[in-house]
Amino acid sequence: MRHFAVIGSGPAGFYTAEALEKAYGDAARIDILDRYPVPYGLIRFGVAPDHQSLKAVSKRYDKVAESAGVDFIGNVTVGRDVSIDELLELYDAVILAIGAPHDRKLGIPGEDLPGVVGSAEFVGWYNGHPDFADLDPPLSGTCAAVIGNGNVALDCARILSKTRSEFEGSDIVGHALDALDASAIRTVTILGRRGPHQIAMTPKELGELGHLEAASPVVDVADFPPSEADEALEPGQRKSIKILREFAATPPDSAKPKCMVFDFFAKPLRIEGDGKAEKIVVERTELDDKGAARGTGETYEVPASLIISAIGYSTQPIGDLPFEGGKFINEGGRIAERLYAVGWARRGPTGTIGTNRPDGYEVADLIASAMPLGSAGDRAGAGGLKRLLEDRGVMATDYDDWRKIEETEVANARPGSPREKFVRIEHWLDTLGR
Ligand SMILES: Cc1cc2nc3c(=O)[nH]c(=O)nc-3n(C[C@H](O)[C@H](O)[C@H](O)COP(=O)(O)OP(=O)(O)OC[C@H]3O[C@@H](n4cnc5c(N)ncnc54)[C@H](O)[C@@H]3O)c2cc1C
């Protein structure tokens, strides 16, 4: 019997478990470990709460978790409760699927002022991530800014601009819904260092902004290159630009009190304020001949008492594992003998949920060729891990615990919401009587 430990229960972890299960059938046991008693990583804590249909992918992961050879072991933080070396003693292979949970820093003066938050923090706050339950983002000013030109920036801007009723059917946590409902923010400026052609925003996410109840998108037509230049774009990007051009051609709806202003060619230089963020000083840029942003020397100020940086994420290093550029150093997913990385921990924070699938299958293939089906294995696996955790007083949770938490969340749902997520680990553990 082979024993495999997949560390992290986000998409990459589940696709890897699925691939290993298919490759080995009942000749292997696969344990999916996670630091939280509930799985799914960014499907739970990242993907926007008003995009419920995207979260449906978790049904596929449920099936993996229900397979006879797969176990979920929650509430275990690898690197703290158990080391990689210990796991390599207990398992035939260890696969790191720990994602990239940390915000990349802006690297500009003033970014530590109160009122400046990373998108991982802000997104975690409205999605019920226990680390950010107390974030309390300042929502009493009228202006906010989001730095970044990707879909996460759009998520943040949209969530700040929606009305209470537009969250109907979402699983946004109650504390965030109440705070956003009372928010005074009327203008959200989305800052990008380059122009419309360089955005990393997909058509669906952009298009949504044109249909919000109380907010209009504002785009300056002068920011676009001549329309013939759109023809050279790949089809998805061309669609996004078409939507942006439509926004530019449509005057803001005067019946809508809020606006989302796309400020292109805008490079944040510093954040200023008297003890808290009040404005961003920005330099106007232009594109150089390689398509990079080049400062023009012209500066201006964007008022904002809440500033969200959405410029990317970085993985958490573990022990002395080789690490560079925000991810584990690996070759095709292999870090070292019997140690692998998949998903954002392997590639960095890019791509969609589905992009993690080939990662998982590729690494399962590597493992299967190193340890062919039928070859012997004599590691202790979950039995040994559970003994070790018990000795250390770590209260690991299991599949039944996860289901119990979920049932309680569903039972606690406010009207119109699929569930009310727990936002504190103590509440999860209380539910389990621990
Ligand atoms: C704000 C946001 C919105 C997004 N929206 C979309 C979208 O709409 N559509 C789309 O296709 N993609 C979206 N994505 C991208 C998608 O979420 C990622 O591609 C995907 O989640 C990456 O999967 P992963 O398994 O590598 O990491 P994660 O999903 O982050 O999973 C990592 C898991 O590892 C666990 N973990 C971390 N450290 C440890 C440790 N030391 N010990 C034990 N467990 C640990 C975590 O708890 C987590 O469960 C979004 C991403 C973000 C940030």
The ligand as an SDF file (V2000), in Angstrom:
LIG
                    3D

 53 58  0  0  0  0  0  0  0  0999 V2000
   -9.6810   36.7920   -4.7170 C   0  0  0  0  0  0  0  0  0  0  0  0
   -9.5940   35.6610   -5.7020 C   0  0  0  0  0  0  0  0  0  0  0  0
  -10.6680   35.3980   -6.5220 C   0  0  0  0  0  0  0  0  0  0  0  0
  -10.5700   34.3680   -7.4580 C   0  0  0  0  0  0  0  0  0  0  0  0
  -11.6350   34.1510   -8.2530 N   0  0  0  0  0  0  0  0  0  0  0  0
  -11.5620   33.1960   -9.2010 C   0  0  0  0  0  0  0  0  0  0  0  0
  -12.6480   32.9890  -10.0800 C   0  0  0  0  0  0  0  0  0  0  0  0
  -13.6690   33.6790  -10.0090 O   0  0  0  0  0  0  0  0  0  0  0  0
  -12.5380   31.9930  -11.0120 N   0  0  0  0  0  0  0  0  0  0  0  0
  -11.3930   31.2270  -11.1270 C   0  0  0  0  0  0  0  0  0  0  0  0
  -11.3230   30.3410  -11.9930 O   0  0  0  0  0  0  0  0  0  0  0  0
  -10.3410   31.4140  -10.2840 N   0  0  0  0  0  0  0  0  0  0  0  0
  -10.4060   32.3730   -9.3520 C   0  0  0  0  0  0  0  0  0  0  0  0
   -9.3410   32.5840   -8.5220 N   0  0  0  0  0  0  0  0  0  0  0  0
   -8.1480   31.7120   -8.6670 C   0  0  0  0  0  0  0  0  0  0  0  0
   -8.3060   30.3720   -7.9270 C   0  0  0  0  0  0  0  0  0  0  0  0
   -8.8690   30.6130   -6.6650 O   0  0  0  0  0  0  0  0  0  0  0  0
   -6.9280   29.7030   -7.8090 C   0  0  0  0  0  0  0  0  0  0  0  0
   -6.5100   29.3380   -9.1210 O   0  0  0  0  0  0  0  0  0  0  0  0
   -6.9120   28.4490   -6.9650 C   0  0  0  0  0  0  0  0  0  0  0  0
   -7.6130   28.5920   -5.7480 O   0  0  0  0  0  0  0  0  0  0  0  0
   -5.4700   28.0330   -6.6320 C   0  0  0  0  0  0  0  0  0  0  0  0
   -5.5400   26.7660   -6.0390 O   0  0  0  0  0  0  0  0  0  0  0  0
   -4.4780   26.1990   -4.9920 P   0  0  0  0  0  0  0  0  0  0  0  0
   -5.0290   24.8800   -4.6060 O   0  0  0  0  0  0  0  0  0  0  0  0
   -3.1230   26.2860   -5.5760 O   0  0  0  0  0  0  0  0  0  0  0  0
   -4.4830   27.2110   -3.7610 O   0  0  0  0  0  0  0  0  0  0  0  0
   -5.5980   27.5480   -2.6670 P   0  0  0  0  0  0  0  0  0  0  0  0
   -6.9520   27.5620   -3.2420 O   0  0  0  0  0  0  0  0  0  0  0  0
   -5.1300   28.7960   -2.0050 O   0  0  0  0  0  0  0  0  0  0  0  0
   -5.5090   26.3450   -1.6190 O   0  0  0  0  0  0  0  0  0  0  0  0
   -4.4370   26.2200   -0.7300 C   0  0  0  0  0  0  0  0  0  0  0  0
   -4.8710   25.4200    0.4830 C   0  0  0  0  0  0  0  0  0  0  0  0
   -3.7160   25.1230    1.2750 O   0  0  0  0  0  0  0  0  0  0  0  0
   -4.0240   25.3070    2.6610 C   0  0  0  0  0  0  0  0  0  0  0  0
   -2.7510   25.5810    3.3590 N   0  0  0  0  0  0  0  0  0  0  0  0
   -1.9520   26.6600    3.1910 C   0  0  0  0  0  0  0  0  0  0  0  0
   -0.8620   26.5640    3.9720 N   0  0  0  0  0  0  0  0  0  0  0  0
   -0.9740   25.3980    4.6530 C   0  0  0  0  0  0  0  0  0  0  0  0
   -0.1550   24.7360    5.6050 C   0  0  0  0  0  0  0  0  0  0  0  0
    1.0220   25.2540    5.9870 N   0  0  0  0  0  0  0  0  0  0  0  0
   -0.5790   23.5630    6.1150 N   0  0  0  0  0  0  0  0  0  0  0  0
   -1.7620   23.0080    5.7260 C   0  0  0  0  0  0  0  0  0  0  0  0
   -2.5700   23.6060    4.8040 N   0  0  0  0  0  0  0  0  0  0  0  0
   -2.1840   24.7700    4.2590 C   0  0  0  0  0  0  0  0  0  0  0  0
   -4.9930   26.4700    2.6550 C   0  0  0  0  0  0  0  0  0  0  0  0
   -5.7680   26.5200    3.8450 O   0  0  0  0  0  0  0  0  0  0  0  0
   -5.8260   26.1640    1.4060 C   0  0  0  0  0  0  0  0  0  0  0  0
   -6.9240   25.3380    1.7240 O   0  0  0  0  0  0  0  0  0  0  0  0
   -9.3890   33.5880   -7.5590 C   0  0  0  0  0  0  0  0  0  0  0  0
   -8.3200   33.8640   -6.7280 C   0  0  0  0  0  0  0  0  0  0  0  0
   -8.4080   34.8830   -5.8000 C   0  0  0  0  0  0  0  0  0  0  0  0
   -7.2400   35.1850   -4.9170 C   0  0  0  0  0  0  0  0  0  0  0  0
  1  2  1  0
  2  3  1  0
  2 52  2  0
  3  4  2  0
  4  5  1  0
  4 50  1  0
  5  6  2  0
  6  7  1  0
  6 13  1  0
  7  8  2  0
  7  9  1  0
  9 10  1  0
 10 11  2  0
 10 12  1  0
 12 13  2  0
 13 14  1  0
 14 15  1  0
 14 50  1  0
 15 16  1  0
 16 17  1  0
 16 18  1  0
 18 19  1  0
 18 20  1  0
 20 21  1  0
 20 22  1  0
 22 23  1  0
 23 24  1  0
 24 25  2  0
 24 26  1  0
 24 27  1  0
 27 28  1  0
 28 29  2  0
 28 30  1  0
 28 31  1  0
 31 32  1  0
 32 33  1  0
 33 34  1  0
 33 48  1  0
 34 35  1  0
 35 36  1  0
 35 46  1  0
 36 37  1  0
 36 45  1  0
 37 38  2  0
 38 39  1  0
 39 40  1  0
 39 45  2  0
 40 41  1  0
 40 42  2  0
 42 43  1  0
 43 44  2  0
 44 45  1  0
 46 47  1  0
 46 48  1  0
 48 49  1  0
 50 51  2  0
 51 52  1  0
 52 53  1  0
M  END
$$$$
